[in-house]
Amino acid sequence: MNRLQSFSFLIAVAALLIAQRGVQACAVCFGDPDSNMTHGAFAGVLVLFGIIASVLAGVVGTGIYWAQRGRRLGRIEP
């Protein structure tokens, strides 16, 4: 890094440190189990789990289909 880049980096870091505001945790992080945000995050996790499980089931199903088809094609003799 040259001097101009180093100076620009230091100015950017200083500006970020000076411009800090108080940070408050959201309901999920803070731990309110009855919050709508907590219920929404939980529902989002369940939806993503369902999508991932269905994609993995499709991959496994395709693998099983290819294995069975390979066995059937292997039995055929010219």
Residue pairs with C-beta under 8 A, 6 or more apart in sequence:
1 9
26 37
27 35
27 36
27 37
27 38
28 35
28 37
28 38
28 41
32 38
